[in-house]
Amino acid sequence: MADPDQTDPTCDVCAALVVQRAECYRLRDLSGVVDCNVEIRQHPHTEVSR
Ligand SMILES: [Zn+2]
């Protein structure tokens, strides 16, 4: 499973989602992990152009 890790480090929402996803992994809450991944992917800056 590929997790979206190309999050904008300056984005508070993505940072929070990454933290939340790690917490879900720790709790073995896979549906929570998927939810976080979906939310991260849906964030508008997934296609980062430098
Ligand atoms: Zn974001």
mmCIF file of the protein (N, C-alpha, C, O) and its ligand, coordinates in Angstrom:
data_MODEL
# 
_entry.id   MODEL 
# 
loop_
_entity.id 
_entity.type 
_entity.pdbx_number_of_molecules 
1 polymer     1 
2 non-polymer 1 
# 
_entity_poly.entity_id                      1 
_entity_poly.type                           'polypeptide(L)' 
_entity_poly.nstd_linkage                   no 
_entity_poly.nstd_monomer                   no 
_entity_poly.pdbx_seq_one_letter_code       MADPDQTDPTCDVCAALVVQRAECYRLRDLSGVVDCNVEIRQHPHTEVSR 
_entity_poly.pdbx_seq_one_letter_code_can   MADPDQTDPTCDVCAALVVQRAECYRLRDLSGVVDCNVEIRQHPHTEVSR 
_entity_poly.pdbx_strand_id                 A 
# 
loop_
_entity_poly_seq.entity_id 
_entity_poly_seq.num 
_entity_poly_seq.mon_id 
_entity_poly_seq.hetero 
1 1  MET n 
1 2  ALA n 
1 3  ASP n 
1 4  PRO n 
1 5  ASP n 
1 6  GLN n 
1 7  THR n 
1 8  ASP n 
1 9  PRO n 
1 10 THR n 
1 11 CYS n 
1 12 ASP n 
1 13 VAL n 
1 14 CYS n 
1 15 ALA n 
1 16 ALA n 
1 17 LEU n 
1 18 VAL n 
1 19 VAL n 
1 20 GLN n 
1 21 ARG n 
1 22 ALA n 
1 23 GLU n 
1 24 CYS n 
1 25 TYR n 
1 26 ARG n 
1 27 LEU n 
1 28 ARG n 
1 29 ASP n 
1 30 LEU n 
1 31 SER n 
1 32 GLY n 
1 33 VAL n 
1 34 VAL n 
1 35 ASP n 
1 36 CYS n 
1 37 ASN n 
1 38 VAL n 
1 39 GLU n 
1 40 ILE n 
1 41 ARG n 
1 42 GLN n 
1 43 HIS n 
1 44 PRO n 
1 45 HIS n 
1 46 THR n 
1 47 GLU n 
1 48 VAL n 
1 49 SER n 
1 50 ARG n 
# 
loop_
_struct_asym.id 
_struct_asym.entity_id 
A 1 
B 2 
# 
loop_
_chem_comp.id 
_chem_comp.type 
_chem_comp.mon_nstd_flag 
ALA 'L-peptide linking' y 
ARG 'L-peptide linking' y 
ASN 'L-peptide linking' y 
ASP 'L-peptide linking' y 
CYS 'L-peptide linking' y 
GLN 'L-peptide linking' y 
GLU 'L-peptide linking' y 
GLY 'peptide linking'   y 
HIS 'L-peptide linking' y 
ILE 'L-peptide linking' y 
LEU 'L-peptide linking' y 
MET 'L-peptide linking' y 
PRO 'L-peptide linking' y 
SER 'L-peptide linking' y 
THR 'L-peptide linking' y 
TYR 'L-peptide linking' y 
VAL 'L-peptide linking' y 
ZN  non-polymer         . 
# 
_pdbx_entity_nonpoly.entity_id   2 
_pdbx_entity_nonpoly.name        ? 
_pdbx_entity_nonpoly.comp_id     ZN 
# 
_pdbx_nonpoly_scheme.asym_id         B 
_pdbx_nonpoly_scheme.entity_id       2 
_pdbx_nonpoly_scheme.mon_id          ZN 
_pdbx_nonpoly_scheme.ndb_seq_num     1 
_pdbx_nonpoly_scheme.pdb_seq_num     101 
_pdbx_nonpoly_scheme.auth_seq_num    101 
_pdbx_nonpoly_scheme.pdb_mon_id      ZN 
_pdbx_nonpoly_scheme.auth_mon_id     ZN 
_pdbx_nonpoly_scheme.pdb_strand_id   A 
_pdbx_nonpoly_scheme.pdb_ins_code    . 
# 
loop_
_atom_site.group_PDB 
_atom_site.id 
_atom_site.type_symbol 
_atom_site.label_atom_id 
_atom_site.label_alt_id 
_atom_site.label_comp_id 
_atom_site.label_asym_id 
_atom_site.label_entity_id 
_atom_site.label_seq_id 
_atom_site.pdbx_PDB_ins_code 
_atom_site.Cartn_x 
_atom_site.Cartn_y 
_atom_site.Cartn_z 
_atom_site.occupancy 
_atom_site.B_iso_or_equiv 
_atom_site.pdbx_formal_charge 
_atom_site.auth_seq_id 
_atom_site.auth_comp_id 
_atom_site.auth_asym_id 
_atom_site.auth_atom_id 
_atom_site.pdbx_PDB_model_num 
ATOM   1   N  N  . MET A 1 1  ? 0.850   -1.193 0.000  1.00 0.00 ? 1   MET A N  1 
ATOM   2   C  CA . MET A 1 1  ? 0.000   0.000  0.000  1.00 0.00 ? 1   MET A CA 1 
ATOM   3   C  C  . MET A 1 1  ? 0.883   1.240  0.000  1.00 0.00 ? 1   MET A C  1 
ATOM   4   O  O  . MET A 1 1  ? 1.778   1.383  0.834  1.00 0.00 ? 1   MET A O  1 
ATOM   5   N  N  . ALA A 1 2  ? 0.620   2.129  -0.943 1.00 0.00 ? 2   ALA A N  1 
ATOM   6   C  CA . ALA A 1 2  ? 1.420   3.340  -1.025 1.00 0.00 ? 2   ALA A CA 1 
ATOM   7   C  C  . ALA A 1 2  ? 0.712   4.487  -0.329 1.00 0.00 ? 2   ALA A C  1 
ATOM   8   O  O  . ALA A 1 2  ? -0.388  4.884  -0.715 1.00 0.00 ? 2   ALA A O  1 
ATOM   9   N  N  . ASP A 1 3  ? 1.345   5.002  0.684  1.00 0.00 ? 3   ASP A N  1 
ATOM   10  C  CA . ASP A 1 3  ? 0.774   6.151  1.368  1.00 0.00 ? 3   ASP A CA 1 
ATOM   11  C  C  . ASP A 1 3  ? 1.242   7.429  0.687  1.00 0.00 ? 3   ASP A C  1 
ATOM   12  O  O  . ASP A 1 3  ? 2.402   7.542  0.292  1.00 0.00 ? 3   ASP A O  1 
ATOM   13  N  N  . PRO A 1 4  ? 0.349   8.373  0.554  1.00 0.00 ? 4   PRO A N  1 
ATOM   14  C  CA . PRO A 1 4  ? 0.757   9.663  -0.013 1.00 0.00 ? 4   PRO A CA 1 
ATOM   15  C  C  . PRO A 1 4  ? 1.620   10.413 0.982  1.00 0.00 ? 4   PRO A C  1 
ATOM   16  O  O  . PRO A 1 4  ? 1.132   10.858 2.021  1.00 0.00 ? 4   PRO A O  1 
ATOM   17  N  N  . ASP A 1 5  ? 2.874   10.553 0.677  1.00 0.00 ? 5   ASP A N  1 
ATOM   18  C  CA . ASP A 1 5  ? 3.779   11.237 1.596  1.00 0.00 ? 5   ASP A CA 1 
ATOM   19  C  C  . ASP A 1 5  ? 4.306   12.538 1.010  1.00 0.00 ? 5   ASP A C  1 
ATOM   20  O  O  . ASP A 1 5  ? 5.137   13.217 1.613  1.00 0.00 ? 5   ASP A O  1 
ATOM   21  N  N  . GLN A 1 6  ? 3.804   12.878 -0.186 1.00 0.00 ? 6   GLN A N  1 
ATOM   22  C  CA . GLN A 1 6  ? 4.258   14.144 -0.771 1.00 0.00 ? 6   GLN A CA 1 
ATOM   23  C  C  . GLN A 1 6  ? 3.379   15.269 -0.251 1.00 0.00 ? 6   GLN A C  1 
ATOM   24  O  O  . GLN A 1 6  ? 2.811   16.035 -1.029 1.00 0.00 ? 6   GLN A O  1 
ATOM   25  N  N  . THR A 1 7  ? 3.270   15.363 1.060  1.00 0.00 ? 7   THR A N  1 
ATOM   26  C  CA . THR A 1 7  ? 2.453   16.416 1.629  1.00 0.00 ? 7   THR A CA 1 
ATOM   27  C  C  . THR A 1 7  ? 3.279   17.677 1.790  1.00 0.00 ? 7   THR A C  1 
ATOM   28  O  O  . THR A 1 7  ? 4.497   17.635 1.964  1.00 0.00 ? 7   THR A O  1 
ATOM   29  N  N  . ASP A 1 8  ? 2.581   18.795 1.725  1.00 0.00 ? 8   ASP A N  1 
ATOM   30  C  CA . ASP A 1 8  ? 3.235   20.072 1.928  1.00 0.00 ? 8   ASP A CA 1 
ATOM   31  C  C  . ASP A 1 8  ? 3.579   20.218 3.414  1.00 0.00 ? 8   ASP A C  1 
ATOM   32  O  O  . ASP A 1 8  ? 2.676   20.268 4.250  1.00 0.00 ? 8   ASP A O  1 
ATOM   33  N  N  . PRO A 1 9  ? 4.869   20.287 3.752  1.00 0.00 ? 9   PRO A N  1 
ATOM   34  C  CA . PRO A 1 9  ? 5.255   20.371 5.170  1.00 0.00 ? 9   PRO A CA 1 
ATOM   35  C  C  . PRO A 1 9  ? 4.747   21.638 5.847  1.00 0.00 ? 9   PRO A C  1 
ATOM   36  O  O  . PRO A 1 9  ? 4.718   21.725 7.075  1.00 0.00 ? 9   PRO A O  1 
ATOM   37  N  N  . THR A 1 10 ? 4.351   22.606 5.053  1.00 0.00 ? 10  THR A N  1 
ATOM   38  C  CA . THR A 1 10 ? 3.856   23.844 5.651  1.00 0.00 ? 10  THR A CA 1 
ATOM   39  C  C  . THR A 1 10 ? 2.338   23.813 5.827  1.00 0.00 ? 10  THR A C  1 
ATOM   40  O  O  . THR A 1 10 ? 1.742   24.751 6.356  1.00 0.00 ? 10  THR A O  1 
ATOM   41  N  N  . CYS A 1 11 ? 1.722   22.708 5.372  1.00 0.00 ? 11  CYS A N  1 
ATOM   42  C  CA . CYS A 1 11 ? 0.273   22.613 5.461  1.00 0.00 ? 11  CYS A CA 1 
ATOM   43  C  C  . CYS A 1 11 ? -0.120  21.968 6.788  1.00 0.00 ? 11  CYS A C  1 
ATOM   44  O  O  . CYS A 1 11 ? 0.193   20.804 7.040  1.00 0.00 ? 11  CYS A O  1 
ATOM   45  N  N  . ASP A 1 12 ? -0.797  22.722 7.618  1.00 0.00 ? 12  ASP A N  1 
ATOM   46  C  CA . ASP A 1 12 ? -1.189  22.216 8.930  1.00 0.00 ? 12  ASP A CA 1 
ATOM   47  C  C  . ASP A 1 12 ? -2.155  21.046 8.816  1.00 0.00 ? 12  ASP A C  1 
ATOM   48  O  O  . ASP A 1 12 ? -2.092  20.100 9.601  1.00 0.00 ? 12  ASP A O  1 
ATOM   49  N  N  . VAL A 1 13 ? -3.042  21.114 7.840  1.00 0.00 ? 13  VAL A N  1 
ATOM   50  C  CA . VAL A 1 13 ? -4.034  20.055 7.670  1.00 0.00 ? 13  VAL A CA 1 
ATOM   51  C  C  . VAL A 1 13 ? -3.351  18.743 7.331  1.00 0.00 ? 13  VAL A C  1 
ATOM   52  O  O  . VAL A 1 13 ? -3.638  17.712 7.939  1.00 0.00 ? 13  VAL A O  1 
ATOM   53  N  N  . CYS A 1 14 ? -2.443  18.780 6.357  1.00 0.00 ? 14  CYS A N  1 
ATOM   54  C  CA . CYS A 1 14 ? -1.751  17.561 5.962  1.00 0.00 ? 14  CYS A CA 1 
ATOM   55  C  C  . CYS A 1 14 ? -0.873  17.046 7.094  1.00 0.00 ? 14  CYS A C  1 
ATOM   56  O  O  . CYS A 1 14 ? -0.802  15.841 7.334  1.00 0.00 ? 14  CYS A O  1 
ATOM   57  N  N  . ALA A 1 15 ? -0.209  17.957 7.785  1.00 0.00 ? 15  ALA A N  1 
ATOM   58  C  CA . ALA A 1 15 ? 0.641   17.550 8.911  1.00 0.00 ? 15  ALA A CA 1 
ATOM   59  C  C  . ALA A 1 15 ? -0.197  16.837 9.960  1.00 0.00 ? 15  ALA A C  1 
ATOM   60  O  O  . ALA A 1 15 ? 0.214   15.814 10.507 1.00 0.00 ? 15  ALA A O  1 
ATOM   61  N  N  . ALA A 1 16 ? -1.374  17.386 10.235 1.00 0.00 ? 16  ALA A N  1 
ATOM   62  C  CA . ALA A 1 16 ? -2.258  16.776 11.226 1.00 0.00 ? 16  ALA A CA 1 
ATOM   63  C  C  . ALA A 1 16 ? -2.735  15.413 10.742 1.00 0.00 ? 16  ALA A C  1 
ATOM   64  O  O  . ALA A 1 16 ? -2.860  14.470 11.523 1.00 0.00 ? 16  ALA A O  1 
ATOM   65  N  N  . LEU A 1 17 ? -3.002  15.324 9.429  1.00 0.00 ? 17  LEU A N  1 
ATOM   66  C  CA . LEU A 1 17 ? -3.478  14.054 8.884  1.00 0.00 ? 17  LEU A CA 1 
ATOM   67  C  C  . LEU A 1 17 ? -2.388  12.996 8.946  1.00 0.00 ? 17  LEU A C  1 
ATOM   68  O  O  . LEU A 1 17 ? -2.668  11.828 9.214  1.00 0.00 ? 17  LEU A O  1 
ATOM   69  N  N  . VAL A 1 18 ? -1.151  13.397 8.700  1.00 0.00 ? 18  VAL A N  1 
ATOM   70  C  CA . VAL A 1 18 ? -0.037  12.451 8.773  1.00 0.00 ? 18  VAL A CA 1 
ATOM   71  C  C  . VAL A 1 18 ? 0.116   11.937 10.201 1.00 0.00 ? 18  VAL A C  1 
ATOM   72  O  O  . VAL A 1 18 ? 0.340   10.748 10.425 1.00 0.00 ? 18  VAL A O  1 
ATOM   73  N  N  . VAL A 1 19 ? -0.008  12.846 11.159 1.00 0.00 ? 19  VAL A N  1 
ATOM   74  C  CA . VAL A 1 19 ? 0.071   12.453 12.571 1.00 0.00 ? 19  VAL A CA 1 
ATOM   75  C  C  . VAL A 1 19 ? -1.072  11.506 12.912 1.00 0.00 ? 19  VAL A C  1 
ATOM   76  O  O  . VAL A 1 19 ? -0.887  10.489 13.581 1.00 0.00 ? 19  VAL A O  1 
ATOM   77  N  N  . GLN A 1 20 ? -2.255  11.870 12.434 1.00 0.00 ? 20  GLN A N  1 
ATOM   78  C  CA . GLN A 1 20 ? -3.440  11.055 12.717 1.00 0.00 ? 20  GLN A CA 1 
ATOM   79  C  C  . GLN A 1 20 ? -3.299  9.682  12.076 1.00 0.00 ? 20  GLN A C  1 
ATOM   80  O  O  . GLN A 1 20 ? -3.697  8.674  12.659 1.00 0.00 ? 20  GLN A O  1 
ATOM   81  N  N  . ARG A 1 21 ? -2.726  9.645  10.865 1.00 0.00 ? 21  ARG A N  1 
ATOM   82  C  CA . ARG A 1 21 ? -2.541  8.373  10.177 1.00 0.00 ? 21  ARG A CA 1 
ATOM   83  C  C  . ARG A 1 21 ? -1.579  7.480  10.955 1.00 0.00 ? 21  ARG A C  1 
ATOM   84  O  O  . ARG A 1 21 ? -1.802  6.278  11.093 1.00 0.00 ? 21  ARG A O  1 
ATOM   85  N  N  . ALA A 1 22 ? -0.502  8.090  11.463 1.00 0.00 ? 22  ALA A N  1 
ATOM   86  C  CA . ALA A 1 22 ? 0.465   7.321  12.254 1.00 0.00 ? 22  ALA A CA 1 
ATOM   87  C  C  . ALA A 1 22 ? -0.209  6.755  13.499 1.00 0.00 ? 22  ALA A C  1 
ATOM   88  O  O  . ALA A 1 22 ? 0.055   5.626  13.912 1.00 0.00 ? 22  ALA A O  1 
ATOM   89  N  N  . GLU A 1 23 ? -1.081  7.562  14.080 1.00 0.00 ? 23  GLU A N  1 
ATOM   90  C  CA . GLU A 1 23 ? -1.815  7.106  15.264 1.00 0.00 ? 23  GLU A CA 1 
ATOM   91  C  C  . GLU A 1 23 ? -2.726  5.933  14.896 1.00 0.00 ? 23  GLU A C  1 
ATOM   92  O  O  . GLU A 1 23 ? -2.840  4.965  15.649 1.00 0.00 ? 23  GLU A O  1 
ATOM   93  N  N  . CYS A 1 24 ? -3.368  6.028  13.740 1.00 0.00 ? 24  CYS A N  1 
ATOM   94  C  CA . CYS A 1 24 ? -4.239  4.943  13.287 1.00 0.00 ? 24  CYS A CA 1 
ATOM   95  C  C  . CYS A 1 24 ? -3.439  3.669  13.057 1.00 0.00 ? 24  CYS A C  1 
ATOM   96  O  O  . CYS A 1 24 ? -3.897  2.575  13.388 1.00 0.00 ? 24  CYS A O  1 
ATOM   97  N  N  . TYR A 1 25 ? -2.230  3.809  12.483 1.00 0.00 ? 25  TYR A N  1 
ATOM   98  C  CA . TYR A 1 25 ? -1.369  2.640  12.296 1.00 0.00 ? 25  TYR A CA 1 
ATOM   99  C  C  . TYR A 1 25 ? -1.055  2.003  13.641 1.00 0.00 ? 25  TYR A C  1 
ATOM   100 O  O  . TYR A 1 25 ? -1.076  0.781  13.795 1.00 0.00 ? 25  TYR A O  1 
ATOM   101 N  N  . ARG A 1 26 ? -0.764  2.863  14.608 1.00 0.00 ? 26  ARG A N  1 
ATOM   102 C  CA . ARG A 1 26 ? -0.393  2.375  15.935 1.00 0.00 ? 26  ARG A CA 1 
ATOM   103 C  C  . ARG A 1 26 ? -1.550  1.607  16.568 1.00 0.00 ? 26  ARG A C  1 
ATOM   104 O  O  . ARG A 1 26 ? -1.348  0.614  17.267 1.00 0.00 ? 26  ARG A O  1 
ATOM   105 N  N  . LEU A 1 27 ? -2.763  2.087  16.309 1.00 0.00 ? 27  LEU A N  1 
ATOM   106 C  CA . LEU A 1 27 ? -3.958  1.449  16.880 1.00 0.00 ? 27  LEU A CA 1 
ATOM   107 C  C  . LEU A 1 27 ? -4.492  0.346  15.966 1.00 0.00 ? 27  LEU A C  1 
ATOM   108 O  O  . LEU A 1 27 ? -5.520  -0.270 16.247 1.00 0.00 ? 27  LEU A O  1 
ATOM   109 N  N  . ARG A 1 28 ? -3.763  0.108  14.856 1.00 0.00 ? 28  ARG A N  1 
ATOM   110 C  CA . ARG A 1 28 ? -4.186  -0.885 13.857 1.00 0.00 ? 28  ARG A CA 1 
ATOM   111 C  C  . ARG A 1 28 ? -5.583  -0.573 13.329 1.00 0.00 ? 28  ARG A C  1 
ATOM   112 O  O  . ARG A 1 28 ? -6.370  -1.476 13.044 1.00 0.00 ? 28  ARG A O  1 
ATOM   113 N  N  . ASP A 1 29 ? -5.873  0.707  13.207 1.00 0.00 ? 29  ASP A N  1 
ATOM   114 C  CA . ASP A 1 29 ? -7.159  1.152  12.680 1.00 0.00 ? 29  ASP A CA 1 
ATOM   115 C  C  . ASP A 1 29 ? -6.996  1.411  11.188 1.00 0.00 ? 29  ASP A C  1 
ATOM   116 O  O  . ASP A 1 29 ? -6.780  2.546  10.762 1.00 0.00 ? 29  ASP A O  1 
ATOM   117 N  N  . LEU A 1 30 ? -7.101  0.354  10.408 1.00 0.00 ? 30  LEU A N  1 
ATOM   118 C  CA . LEU A 1 30 ? -6.795  0.462  8.980  1.00 0.00 ? 30  LEU A CA 1 
ATOM   119 C  C  . LEU A 1 30 ? -7.819  1.315  8.236  1.00 0.00 ? 30  LEU A C  1 
ATOM   120 O  O  . LEU A 1 30 ? -7.469  2.005  7.279  1.00 0.00 ? 30  LEU A O  1 
ATOM   121 N  N  . SER A 1 31 ? -9.067  1.274  8.662  1.00 0.00 ? 31  SER A N  1 
ATOM   122 C  CA . SER A 1 31 ? -10.053 2.125  7.996  1.00 0.00 ? 31  SER A CA 1 
ATOM   123 C  C  . SER A 1 31 ? -9.740  3.593  8.281  1.00 0.00 ? 31  SER A C  1 
ATOM   124 O  O  . SER A 1 31 ? -9.969  4.459  7.436  1.00 0.00 ? 31  SER A O  1 
ATOM   125 N  N  . GLY A 1 32 ? -9.214  3.867  9.477  1.00 0.00 ? 32  GLY A N  1 
ATOM   126 C  CA . GLY A 1 32 ? -8.799  5.226  9.804  1.00 0.00 ? 32  GLY A CA 1 
ATOM   127 C  C  . GLY A 1 32 ? -7.619  5.649  8.950  1.00 0.00 ? 32  GLY A C  1 
ATOM   128 O  O  . GLY A 1 32 ? -7.541  6.797  8.511  1.00 0.00 ? 32  GLY A O  1 
ATOM   129 N  N  . VAL A 1 33 ? -6.693  4.711  8.711  1.00 0.00 ? 33  VAL A N  1 
ATOM   130 C  CA . VAL A 1 33 ? -5.540  4.990  7.854  1.00 0.00 ? 33  VAL A CA 1 
ATOM   131 C  C  . VAL A 1 33 ? -6.006  5.347  6.447  1.00 0.00 ? 33  VAL A C  1 
ATOM   132 O  O  . VAL A 1 33 ? -5.531  6.313  5.850  1.00 0.00 ? 33  VAL A O  1 
ATOM   133 N  N  . VAL A 1 34 ? -6.936  4.561  5.929  1.00 0.00 ? 34  VAL A N  1 
ATOM   134 C  CA . VAL A 1 34 ? -7.458  4.817  4.584  1.00 0.00 ? 34  VAL A CA 1 
ATOM   135 C  C  . VAL A 1 34 ? -8.142  6.177  4.533  1.00 0.00 ? 34  VAL A C  1 
ATOM   136 O  O  . VAL A 1 34 ? -7.979  6.927  3.571  1.00 0.00 ? 34  VAL A O  1 
ATOM   137 N  N  . ASP A 1 35 ? -8.906  6.489  5.571  1.00 0.00 ? 35  ASP A N  1 
ATOM   138 C  CA . ASP A 1 35 ? -9.570  7.789  5.616  1.00 0.00 ? 35  ASP A CA 1 
ATOM   139 C  C  . ASP A 1 35 ? -8.563  8.922  5.537  1.00 0.00 ? 35  ASP A C  1 
ATOM   140 O  O  . ASP A 1 35 ? -8.758  9.892  4.804  1.00 0.00 ? 35  ASP A O  1 
ATOM   141 N  N  . CYS A 1 36 ? -7.484  8.791  6.299  1.00 0.00 ? 36  CYS A N  1 
ATOM   142 C  CA . CYS A 1 36 ? -6.450  9.837  6.295  1.00 0.00 ? 36  CYS A CA 1 
ATOM   143 C  C  . CYS A 1 36 ? -5.809  9.936  4.922  1.00 0.00 ? 36  CYS A C  1 
ATOM   144 O  O  . CYS A 1 36 ? -5.571  11.035 4.421  1.00 0.00 ? 36  CYS A O  1 
ATOM   145 N  N  . ASN A 1 37 ? -5.527  8.790  4.313  1.00 0.00 ? 37  ASN A N  1 
ATOM   146 C  CA . ASN A 1 37 ? -4.902  8.800  2.985  1.00 0.00 ? 37  ASN A CA 1 
ATOM   147 C  C  . ASN A 1 37 ? -5.810  9.480  1.972  1.00 0.00 ? 37  ASN A C  1 
ATOM   148 O  O  . ASN A 1 37 ? -5.345  10.251 1.133  1.00 0.00 ? 37  ASN A O  1 
ATOM   149 N  N  . VAL A 1 38 ? -7.089  9.199  2.051  1.00 0.00 ? 38  VAL A N  1 
ATOM   150 C  CA . VAL A 1 38 ? -8.042  9.827  1.128  1.00 0.00 ? 38  VAL A CA 1 
ATOM   151 C  C  . VAL A 1 38 ? -8.052  11.336 1.325  1.00 0.00 ? 38  VAL A C  1 
ATOM   152 O  O  . VAL A 1 38 ? -8.035  12.102 0.361  1.00 0.00 ? 38  VAL A O  1 
ATOM   153 N  N  . GLU A 1 39 ? -8.079  11.747 2.569  1.00 0.00 ? 39  GLU A N  1 
ATOM   154 C  CA . GLU A 1 39 ? -8.122  13.189 2.842  1.00 0.00 ? 39  GLU A CA 1 
ATOM   155 C  C  . GLU A 1 39 ? -6.847  13.871 2.362  1.00 0.00 ? 39  GLU A C  1 
ATOM   156 O  O  . GLU A 1 39 ? -6.889  14.972 1.813  1.00 0.00 ? 39  GLU A O  1 
ATOM   157 N  N  . ILE A 1 40 ? -5.712  13.204 2.573  1.00 0.00 ? 40  ILE A N  1 
ATOM   158 C  CA . ILE A 1 40 ? -4.434  13.779 2.112  1.00 0.00 ? 40  ILE A CA 1 
ATOM   159 C  C  . ILE A 1 40 ? -4.435  13.880 0.592  1.00 0.00 ? 40  ILE A C  1 
ATOM   160 O  O  . ILE A 1 40 ? -4.008  14.888 0.030  1.00 0.00 ? 40  ILE A O  1 
ATOM   161 N  N  . ARG A 1 41 ? -4.917  12.831 -0.073 1.00 0.00 ? 41  ARG A N  1 
ATOM   162 C  CA . ARG A 1 41 ? -4.922  12.843 -1.535 1.00 0.00 ? 41  ARG A CA 1 
ATOM   163 C  C  . ARG A 1 41 ? -5.860  13.920 -2.069 1.00 0.00 ? 41  ARG A C  1 
ATOM   164 O  O  . ARG A 1 41 ? -5.608  14.513 -3.118 1.00 0.00 ? 41  ARG A O  1 
ATOM   165 N  N  . GLN A 1 42 ? -6.943  14.164 -1.337 1.00 0.00 ? 42  GLN A N  1 
ATOM   166 C  CA . GLN A 1 42 ? -7.921  15.138 -1.817 1.00 0.00 ? 42  GLN A CA 1 
ATOM   167 C  C  . GLN A 1 42 ? -7.473  16.568 -1.584 1.00 0.00 ? 42  GLN A C  1 
ATOM   168 O  O  . GLN A 1 42 ? -8.085  17.510 -2.088 1.00 0.00 ? 42  GLN A O  1 
ATOM   169 N  N  . HIS A 1 43 ? -6.400  16.726 -0.817 1.00 0.00 ? 43  HIS A N  1 
ATOM   170 C  CA . HIS A 1 43 ? -5.944  18.097 -0.609 1.00 0.00 ? 43  HIS A CA 1 
ATOM   171 C  C  . HIS A 1 43 ? -5.362  18.636 -1.901 1.00 0.00 ? 43  HIS A C  1 
ATOM   172 O  O  . HIS A 1 43 ? -4.674  17.910 -2.618 1.00 0.00 ? 43  HIS A O  1 
ATOM   173 N  N  . PRO A 1 44 ? -5.631  19.915 -2.214 1.00 0.00 ? 44  PRO A N  1 
ATOM   174 C  CA . PRO A 1 44 ? -5.355  20.463 -3.541 1.00 0.00 ? 44  PRO A CA 1 
ATOM   175 C  C  . PRO A 1 44 ? -3.886  20.497 -3.940 1.00 0.00 ? 44  PRO A C  1 
ATOM   176 O  O  . PRO A 1 44 ? -3.580  20.623 -5.126 1.00 0.00 ? 44  PRO A O  1 
ATOM   177 N  N  . HIS A 1 45 ? -2.978  20.391 -2.990 1.00 0.00 ? 45  HIS A N  1 
ATOM   178 C  CA . HIS A 1 45 ? -1.572  20.525 -3.374 1.00 0.00 ? 45  HIS A CA 1 
ATOM   179 C  C  . HIS A 1 45 ? -0.846  19.193 -3.458 1.00 0.00 ? 45  HIS A C  1 
ATOM   180 O  O  . HIS A 1 45 ? 0.342   19.096 -3.152 1.00 0.00 ? 45  HIS A O  1 
ATOM   181 N  N  . THR A 1 46 ? -1.584  18.158 -3.881 1.00 0.00 ? 46  THR A N  1 
ATOM   182 C  CA . THR A 1 46 ? -0.941  16.854 -4.032 1.00 0.00 ? 46  THR A CA 1 
ATOM   183 C  C  . THR A 1 46 ? 0.003   16.842 -5.226 1.00 0.00 ? 46  THR A C  1 
ATOM   184 O  O  . THR A 1 46 ? 0.991   16.108 -5.238 1.00 0.00 ? 46  THR A O  1 
ATOM   185 N  N  . GLU A 1 47 ? -0.307  17.661 -6.231 1.00 0.00 ? 47  GLU A N  1 
ATOM   186 C  CA . GLU A 1 47 ? 0.590   17.773 -7.386 1.00 0.00 ? 47  GLU A CA 1 
ATOM   187 C  C  . GLU A 1 47 ? 1.463   19.001 -7.169 1.00 0.00 ? 47  GLU A C  1 
ATOM   188 O  O  . GLU A 1 47 ? 1.120   20.118 -7.557 1.00 0.00 ? 47  GLU A O  1 
ATOM   189 N  N  . VAL A 1 48 ? 2.598   18.754 -6.539 1.00 0.00 ? 48  VAL A N  1 
ATOM   190 C  CA . VAL A 1 48 ? 3.480   19.865 -6.206 1.00 0.00 ? 48  VAL A CA 1 
ATOM   191 C  C  . VAL A 1 48 ? 4.359   20.212 -7.400 1.00 0.00 ? 48  VAL A C  1 
ATOM   192 O  O  . VAL A 1 48 ? 5.128   19.376 -7.876 1.00 0.00 ? 48  VAL A O  1 
ATOM   193 N  N  . SER A 1 49 ? 4.243   21.437 -7.880 1.00 0.00 ? 49  SER A N  1 
ATOM   194 C  CA . SER A 1 49 ? 5.137   21.897 -8.941 1.00 0.00 ? 49  SER A CA 1 
ATOM   195 C  C  . SER A 1 49 ? 6.085   22.915 -8.342 1.00 0.00 ? 49  SER A C  1 
ATOM   196 O  O  . SER A 1 49 ? 5.666   23.946 -7.817 1.00 0.00 ? 49  SER A O  1 
ATOM   197 N  N  . ARG A 1 50 ? 7.358   22.611 -8.429 1.00 0.00 ? 50  ARG A N  1 
ATOM   198 C  CA . ARG A 1 50 ? 8.340   23.483 -7.806 1.00 0.00 ? 50  ARG A CA 1 
ATOM   199 C  C  . ARG A 1 50 ? 8.480   24.783 -8.566 1.00 0.00 ? 50  ARG A C  1 
ATOM   200 O  O  . ARG A 1 50 ? 9.271   25.642 -8.179 1.00 0.00 ? 50  ARG A O  1 
HETATM 201 ZN ZN . ZN  B 2 .  ? -2.651  19.940 2.816  1.00 0.00 2 101 ZN  A ZN 1 
# 
